[in-house]
Amino acid sequence: MNSGAIPEGLLESELFGHVKGAFTGAITTSHGRFHVADGGSLFLDEVGNMSLAMQVKLLRVLQDGEFSPVGSSDIMKTDVRLITATNMNLEQAISSKRFREDLYYRLNVIEIHIPPLRQRTDDILPLSEFFLSRLSDSEHSKKLTISSTAVSVLLSYHWPGNVRELENIMERASVLCDSDEIDLDDLPDRMLLSKGDFPDLTPTAELVNLDSLLSSIEKHYISSALKKCGGNKTSTANMLGLKRTTLLARMKHYNIQRDKGNYQDE
């Protein structure tokens, strides 16, 4: 259940159910998700968007395995494996009093961190090909490939919208493409504005060495970010969305030297 997409007034009913007459429009008794999922698993997406009042009620279920349907004083038991997801930084939300710290530690038993797409560049082309393949299976769609120049842009783009943005861009390109190959003209302008900021990586041969292409792009952006940040490695790591230790390891791997005369070390 996408808890962020359900209005606050209905969320409690969706989770815990309600009895007949509990509110206007409640013409029958309805079981909530915690009742239906008893003995199984319940996945709550966008849990970070829950109000503090709803967080208290969710905490009660996690601590005691109990809840009350809306409009009822009955106590119901449930045994549910709860899986939650959010794109919000919950630790920052706790600091700003928008998320309860006790609920965070109840939820954070086993944490699976999924990095943003810009940190998973190896996934970009397989995902692009998957989306294009799925589109080609639908009606009135042709099988498309991606040109080497378009590949270089896809790999260098920062993907603020992550996988959903990539899916939408592939759908857009499939509509605009008037050949069997997606090229620069089929990509949004926002992806091309920074095209001159990185070297021309278009291969002269028909085959693309993706490992070499990706390494060239990564090395270029690390070097450029270091210059823009005056050599401050912490700022550079933040700009690139990397941990500082990861940045140092990649600098060593690509033999990127620091100009001690111009750069500030940190």
N, C-alpha and C positions, 0 to 999 in steps of 0.2 A: 504494500500500500504506500502510495506517495503521500506522506503526511503533510508535505508542504503544499500540495495542490487542493487540499480539502479545507473549506472555511472553518475558522476556529469554532463557530457555533455547532458545527456538525461533527467535528473530529472526535469529541468524546463519545458520541453515539456510535460512530463508526468503529471505534476501538472497543468499547465496553457494552454496546447495545443499549436498548431502551425498552421501557414498558409502555403499554398502550396508554395514551393520554398524557405522556410525560411532557409533551410540548405540542404546539400547533402542528398538525399534520401527522402526528404519531397515532395513526388509526389502528395499528397492530403492534404487537410486541416483536422486537427484532433482536436477534443475537449479534453481538459485536465480533470483531476479528479475534480477540483473545479467547472467546468462547469457541469459535469455529476451529481455531488452530490448536486447541487443547490436545496435548500429546504429540504435537508436530512442531513446525517452524513458522515463524511470522517474520517477514522482512519489512521493515519500516524505512522507506527512503526519505531523505531530506529531514532527518530527525532534528537537525539543528534549528529548523524553523518553528519548532513547537514553542508555544507560549510557556512562561514560567509556571502558570497554573496547571497546564497539561503535563509539564515535566514532573510536578509533584505526584500526580496520579499515576504516571508511568513508573515512577520510582517505587510507589507502593506495590505495584504488581511485581516488580523485580525483587523487592525485599521480602514480601510476604506471600506472593503468589495469589493475591486476592484483589477483587475489584467489585464494584457495585454498578449495575446498569443505571442509566440515567432515569431518574424518577422512581427509583426503588431503593429501599433500605436493606435489601437482601445482600448477603455477602456470598460471592461465587469464587470458587477455586479454579485455578488454571495452572497447567504445567507446560510452558511454551519455551522453545529455544528461540530467543530473540536475536535477530540479525539487523543491524542498523547501518545506514550509510548517510554521509553528508559531504558536501564540497566546502563546508564552512570550517575554518580553523577554530575548533572548539576550545582550545586553550586560550586563544584570544577572546572568545566569547565569554569564557569564565571570568577573565580579567575585567571585562566590561559589564559583568553582571547580567549577561543575556542568556547564560546557560548555567545550570546548577552543577557545582563541582561534585557533589555526592552522586548525582546521576551519571556524570561523566565516568567516574571510576567504576560504577556498576556496569556500565555499558562496555568499558574498555578492558575487557578480560583478555580477548585475543584481538589484536589490531592488525588489519591488513591495509597497508598504505599503497595506494595506486598513484604513481607519479603522473604529473600532467604529460600530455602527448609530446610536448617540446623536449622532454627528458627521455622519451622513448622513441627516438627517431627510427629505430629498426622496425617499429610497428607501422610506420606511416604508409609505406608502399604495400605491404600485405593487406592492410585495412582498405586502402584505396582500391586495390584489385578486387577485394571481397565485395565492396559496395558496388563497383561497376559490374561485377558478375551477377549480383542480385538484381541490379537494374536491367541487365540484358535478358534476364529470365522473364521479366514482365512484358506486357504487350507493347508493341510499337517501339521497342528499344533494340539498338544494335550493339554488338560486342565491340568494346573500345579498348584501345591501349593508350599509354601515356608517353609522350615524347620525352627525350632526355632533358630538354630545357625545362619542361614542366616539372619533371622529376626534381631537378635542382631547386626549383622554387618551393615545391612541397616540402622538401627536406630542410630548407632554411627558414621557412615561415615559423613564427612563434606560437601559433595555434592557441589563442586565448579562449576559444570555445571548445577546445579539446576534440574528442572523437565525434561529437555531434556536429561540430563545425566542419570537420573533414567529410562526414557523410553528406551534409548539405551542399558542400562545394562539388563533390563528385556528382550529385544529382543535377546541380546547376550546369556543370560542364557537359554532362551527357545530353542535356536539352539544347545547349548552344552549339555543340560540336557539329560541324557540317561534313566531317570526314570520319575515318575510322580511328583517328588518333587525336587525343586531347593535347592541345598546345597552349601557349601562353595566352592567346586571345580568348580562350575559353575559361580562364581563371579570373576571379574578381580583381578589380583594380587595386584593392588594399593589399593584395599579395604581391603586386608588381612594383609598388612604389619604392621598395627598398632593393629592387633588383640590381641597381648600380652599386649597392654597398658591398657586394661580394663578388669575387672574381668569376669570370666566365668559365663554367665547369662543363660546358657542352662537349661531350666526347667526339672525337673526329671519326671514330669507328661506329658501326651500327650497334654493337654490344656496349652495355653500360657496366662498368666496374663499380657497383654500388658501394662496396667497402671503401674504395679509394675516394669516391665522390663524397661520401659521408664524412670521411676523415678530413678532407680538404675544407669542407664547410665548417666542421667543428673547430678546426685549428684557426681558421680565419676569424670566426666569431669570438673565440677566446682572446686572440691577439687584439682584435678591435675593441672588445670590452675592457681589456686591461688598459689600453691607451685612453679610452674615454673616462676611466676611473682613476687615471693618474697612477696606475700600478697598484692601487689599493686592492689587495686580494679579497678581503671581506666584501667590499662593495661590488667587486667584479662577480664574485660568487652569487650575491643577491640579485644582480642584474640578470645573470644567466639562469637563475633558479636552481643553483647547485649548492651542495654543501661545500664548505671551504676545503675540507680534506679531499673531496672529489676534484675540485678545481686544481689543487696542487698536484694530484696524481696525473691529471690530464696534461697539465703544463709539462710535467716531467716526461710523459709519454711522447708528446709532440716536440719536445726539446725547445719549448718557448722560453726564451731568455728574458730576464727583467733588466731594463735599463736603470741602473742604480742612480744615475745622474738626474733622471726625470721622475722616477716613480717613487711613491711613498710606500714603504713596506708596512704591513699590519698582519 
